[in-house]
Amino acid sequence: MTFDRFFYLLTCLTFRTYLISGLIVSSTSAINSDQPSTAASHMSVPPTYRALVAAQTGSSFSQVARVDTLPTPTDLAADEVLVRVRYAGVNGGCETFRARGEHAFVSNAGATQPFGLGAEGVGVVAAFGSNVDGYKVGDAVCFVGSAFAEYSVCKTSTLWSIPSASKEYVGLRISALTACAMLEQTGKLKKGETVLITAAAGGAGHFAVQFAKAAGCVVIGTCGSEKKAKMLKEKLGCDHVIRYKEEDVAAELKKLAPDGLDVILEGVGGGMLQTALDCLAQKGRLLQIGYISEYPHNPEAETETSKNEIDAADIFWNKKTIRRGDQIIYGNAWPSDFSTVEGSKDRVLRLFAEKQLVSLVDDAKEFVGLESVSEAIEHMLSGSTIGKVVVEIP
């Protein structure tokens, strides 16, 4: 999923959530219980709601996650919105490290209050603060925040207005935005370039294939099954697909791109990262979006880490840029200039509205309810998924 497998580090750092006095709120704002409610309008909401939280860190998401019943928020800050969550997206790596209290989530290891879980979702506005403009009760929105809950308090800056709260919009908010921004803003794709997308059938990967094709590039994708390969070719128009379990990736890349790859969006890490580096063109750009083969869920993680010359975790979490002659390797290739991302957001929504961008939701298994989230994360980390893994929150 490759990442979706990982949403970009900026999101990880900015929107960590904590459970304070029974209320999940953004870590960037505080609730003043001495002030009267600032909610300007609201729909009928129950006095309590259910949310997936963790009281402490542990070795895995399933070990620490629990469903709690909490009082429904009544005091919203002026720029906050209460969202009734309908669908939540699954980012396996992010949730793994959040649960373990590692990297951007290291503060969770010492948390004295339970912390919220989940990263992105789709829902409808249930209430909003006094300074909120442009949203009304019942409006459908994409959001970044604690999505593994029936209700989530979100800053208006994290919201996207959408026509309907359908599951296809979940993947747009982080996975599509990340793929678009990394390839177009950081990678600066040019027509005619040869682009490699690893884990091309995943939540971010399938969007990346489409953005690279839209830029007029020759697109090569890697995947693990014939079913994925068929989808990539027939549905998304991927020019060449390499099934890494059956084919020699390095040999195939040298045949397809004898002069090297101009741009690589890489989220697998391990041996795949090293292969990508070996096949990078003299003036190529490698954009790192994750390193899933090295995540703790993989029993062969240490072996995979030993296969590449670069510390994938270090360059990702510290957002390092490495230059090797004229080659550039962008660790966590999310654009450094956040102001450029607004254009990527508009592009994602416009292309989807015009049916020029396909948002695939994995349909191998159906996940409904908070109790199914741990299984959904394990499914996403299995490497068998096509598109975005989504959990319905009834």
N, C-alpha and C positions, 0 to 999 in steps of 0.2 A: 501499500500500500505503500510499489516501494512505499512509500509513505503515503500516501496519505498516511502512510506509515509515519509520517512525522510532519506536524505542521511546523511552519517556519519558526525559528528561534525567537523572533520578536514576539510572536503570539504567545509562545511558551512563557516568556519573561513578563509580559504585560498583563496577561489575563489569568494568572494563577488565582484560585479562589479559596476562600476560607469560610468555615462555618463559625459565625460570631453570634452569640446569644440566640442560637437556633435559627439564624437567617444567613443564607449564603449570599455574599455580596462581593463585588469586585475588589481586589486588593488595592486598586488605585483610588478608592473612595472610602469615606467613612460615614456611618450612620449616626446621627445625633439624636439620641432617644429623647432629649429634652424638647426637641422641636415638634410642632404638630405635623400631621401627615401633609406631604406636599403633593400627593397624587391629585391630579386635576380631573381625572375621569377613570372609571373602571367598569369591568363587566362583573357579573356575579361570580365570585370565586369562593371556594370552600375555605373554612378556617384553617385547615391543615393541608399539607401536600406531602408526597413521598419523593425522596431523593436518594441517590446513591452517593455515599460518602465513605471516607476512610478515617478511622480514629488514629491510626498510626501507619508508619511505613512498613513494608515487608518485602518478600522476595518476588512477589507477583501481584498483578491486579486482583485476581480472584481470591488471593489470600487476605487482602485488606478491605475489599469493598463490602459494604453492607447497606441495606435499605433502611433508612430512618424516616419517621414521620415528624414533620417540622411545622411550626406555625407559618401560615402564609404571610408574606411580607405585607405590612400596612403602611410603613413609612418609606417612601421612595425619595431619594435625592432629586434635586430639581432636573437633572439631566439623565435620569434613569427610567427604564421601561421594564415592566413586569411582563414576561413572555410566557404564554402557555405553550409548552414544548409539544410538538407533534412527532417530530423525527429527530434522532440524534445520529451524528456521524461517528464512525469508529476510526481512531488513529492509534494503532496498536503500539507503536514504539513510544509515542508520547505518553500514553496511559501507563505503559510499563515503567518508564522512568519517573513519572509522577508518583506512582504507587511505591516505588523503591526509594524515593527521596534523593535522586541523583541528578547531576548536571544542573539544568535550569530550575529543578525542583528540590534542590538540596535543603531548602528551609523547611520542607515538609518533614524531614527527618527529626526535627526538633519541635514540631507543631504541638501546641498544648490544647488545641481545639480541633475537632474533625474538619477535614478539608473536602471541598467539592470535587467531583470527577466529571470528565467529559470536556470536549473542546469546542464543538460546533453543532449547530442544529437549525431546525426550521420550526416556526410556530406562529402564533398570532398574538397581537398585543392585547394584554388583559388590563393593564393600568399604566399610567405614565405620570411623571413628575411635572411640576408647574412650569418649567422652562422648556419642555419638550415641544418641538414644532415639527410638523410634517408627518406625524403619526396619529392615528386615532384607534380607538378600541376596535378590535376585529381585524385590523390590518395584518396581512401576512408578511413575515420578515425572516431573513436568514440572520443568524447571530453567532458571535464567538463568546463562549462562556461555559458555565457548568450545565452541559446539555443532558447529562444523565439524571434528569429530574423532571417532575411534572411542571414545575415553574422555575424560571431562571430570571434573576435581576441582571439587566444588561445596561451598559452605557450606550447612549444613542450612537456614539461614534463607531460601535461594533456592528450596527444594524445595516442591513440592505433591504430596501423595499422590494417585494416580489409580488407577482400577480396572485399566487396561490401557495398555500403551505403544503406543497407536494414534495415527495421524497427526492425527486430528481434535482431539486434545488440544493440539497444538502452538500453535494460534492462541489458545487460552484464556489462556496464561501471560502474554503481553504485550499482544496486540492486543485481546482481549476485556476484560481487566482495565483497560487504559487507557481504552477506550471507556466502560466502566461507571463508573469512578472520575471521569473528566472530566465526563460528563453528569450523573451523580447527585450526586457530592460537590461538584464545583466549580460546575457549571451549575445544580444544584438544580432539575431539571425539575419542572414542575407540570402536572397534568392539564389538557388543553385548550389548552396552548400550541402554537404553530406552530414546528417545528424544521426547520432545514436541515442535511443531512449532505452535504458535498461528497465526491467520490470514493466514493460510497455502496456500490459493489460491491466495494471493496477489502478487504484483510485486517482493518483496524480498522473501516472504514466499514460493512460488512455487519453487524457486531455492534452498531454504534451505532444503526443503523436499528431493530434489535430492542429495544434498551433504551429508545429513545424511544417506540416503540409500546407497550411494556409499561407505560410511565408514563402512557399515555392521551393522548399528544400527536398532533397532526396532523403527519405526517412527509413532508418533501419531500427527494428525493435527486437528486443530479446524477450522470451517468455518460456514457460515450462511445459506447455502441452499443445497438442494439435488443435484442441478446441479454442484455446486462446489465439493461436496463430491464425486460424480461420477467421475469427472475429476481427483481428487486427487488419487483415488483408481486405476482407469483404465489407466490413462495416465502416472501418476508419480509413481505409485506403493506404495503409502502411506499405511502402514499396518493397521492403525485404524484411523477412522475419527469421530469426535464428532461434531454434529451440535448444536452449543451453544444455538440457539433460541428454540430448541425443546428438548434438553437433558440436564440433570444435569451434568455439566462438572466435578465438583468435584467428584461426585459419580462414573462417568465413569472412571475417571483417577485412582481412588482408586481400581477399579476392574481390570483395565488394567496394573497398576503398583503398586501393593500392598506394595512394598518396597520403593516406591517413584521414582521420575523421576531423571535420572542422569544428563541430560542437558535440559535446556529450552531456546528456542529463543523466546523472548516475546516482542511484539510490540503493544499490545492493551492497556495496562495500566488499571486503574480502578479496577473493580471487577475481571476481568480476571487475572490481575497481582497478586491480593491477592490469588486467587484460585491456581495459579501456585506456589506461595511461600508456600502455605499450603501443596502442593503435592511434594515439592522438597525433594529428598533423603537426607539422613544424610550427605553425602559428595557430594551433587549435586552442579551444577553450573548453575546459571541463567544469561543469556546474554540478556541485554536490547537493542532492536533495535529501539524503539519508544514508544509512549503512546497515540495512536490516539483517544481513547475514551475520553481523557481529553483535546483534542485540542479545540480551540475556536469555531470551526464550529458546535460543538455538543451542543445543548441546555441543555443537561444533563451533561455537562462536570464537573461542581462542584460536582454533586452527585457522579459521577464516581470517582473523586479524593478522596472523603471522604471514599471510600470503601476499600482503601488499607493502610497498615501501613507505607509505604515508600513514600516519596515525589518523584514521578516519574520524574517530570520536573527537580528537583534539581540534582538527580543522573545522569540524561542524560546530561544536559548541562554543568555540572561540572565534568562529567566523573568520578564519585565516585565509588570506590570499597568497598563493605560492606562484612564483615565476620561475620557469625552467627555460632559459633562453627566451624565445618568443612565445612559448606556451604559457597559458594562465590557468591555474587551478583555483576555483572559487569554492572554499569551504562554506557550506550553508549559503547557497548562491542567491538568497533573498536580497533584493536591491538595498544598497546602503542608504540611498536617498528615498525615504518613505513617501515623499510627495509625488514620486513618479507612479506610485501604485494606484492612485485614483484612476488614472487612465486605463490601467489593466482591469480594474473593477468594471468600469463602463464597457470595456470591450467584451469581457466575459458575459455580462448580462445582455448586451446587444446581440452578440453572436448566438446566444442561446435562444433569445426571443425570435430571432430570424431563422431559427432551425439550421444554423450553420455550425452549431456546436452540439455534439451528442453527450449527454450525461448518463453514463451507465450505472445502474444500481445492481450489485451482485444479487443474483436470484437463486443461488445454489441452496441456500437455507433462508428461512424466514425467522426473524428475531423480533419478538413482541414483548414489551414490558421490561422494567428495570432488572428483573431477575435473569433476563437473557443476555445482559450486556457482557458478562465475563465470557460466556460461550462465543459471543460475537467477536470479541477481541482475539480469542484463541483461533477462531476461524480465519480472521483477517491475517493473523501472523503465520498461518499455515502455508501461505503461498499459493493457494488453490483458487483464489477469488478472481473475479472479473469485474472491474469497476469498483464503485464505492460500496463499502459495507455500511448498512443503515439499520438502526433499531427504531421500531415504532414505539412511541410512548403514548399509550391509550389514556 
